[in-house]
Amino acid sequence: MKLSICFVLQAIGASRTTALLSINNNGKRMALFLAFEPGMSATRQLYKIIFCLLIIICPVLLNATIELGIDSLTEFGHNKEIPEQYQKPILTALSHFPELKDVHIVFRIRKQYTPLTTKPDLASVFKRKNYRTYIITISNQTIDTLKRLLFQNLTFEEQVGVIGHELSHVVDFNSKNFPQSMATGIGHISKKYLDRMEFKTDRICIQHGLGQYLLAYSNHVRQTMHVHNWRGVDYVNKGNANGRYERYMNPETIEKYMTTVSSH
């Protein structure tokens, strides 16, 4: 970011003063004309100038900070297809998974019931681990009950947390050979297998330093859905979404695992 400021102070008569502020931000020019009332002290004039400068410059600096934050994360976007509006939370989560740096991951936005899903591209399942493609689908439309769980309605911390969970699926999938991948697919038939798999996935997410983000998302889900044990969206209309199985880690379980990870 290149920012230059030109300040011109001109006296009119014996008592009236004007000031012209000209700001050039990367070729975009802005000008502000100030007129000071007769008799206004030099101190008050200075305060007025500083106040106007802050009004103009602060948004510019804030935007530059956001751009700088994204720029510092771009290396983690290698071989990734990321929707522009979600670059920052996705790149932030990816920065915690260096082992996925060269893995091809497609983040796509679709209308679907489940807020987020992750799966290997079918054609790439037969390829060697690091040559596979994974698809993470971000839903932009679902039933009314689940709308508050849509990615677009989450805070930044919650977005990073749930993307961290999905990337943990990729880590798990990518560690398996073809027979193991087939066994995982068959395992989806079993509810208890899915309970263990999702719990393990949350543990991977915490081990990658995303515990606080996952905690934010876990709290949001339980406050939104009014449950303690969240077993997933497939149980929302079955009357047992708040079952006795802890498929996804509860907030207190996340905190316990975070303590365990930090002590090692």
Order of alpha helices (4+ residues) and beta strands (2+ residues): beta-beta-beta-alpha-beta-alpha-beta-beta-beta-alpha-alpha-alpha-alpha-alpha
